[in-house]
Amino acid sequence: MKEQIFDIIETISGTDEFREDLDMDLFEEGILDSMRAIMLIVEN
């Protein structure tokens, strides 16, 4: 399950740098923004 979530975030954000630091603030680091967060919410 965890890997599936990581794969979805990676697809939406275009990066995998969050995998190295699971405590990373994805918004602060620019990996997610409001539109990408919506995409993450509606992803099946």
Secondary structure, 3 states (H helix, E strand, C coil): CHHHHHHHHHHHHCCCHHHHCCCCCCCCCCCCCHHHHHHHHHCC
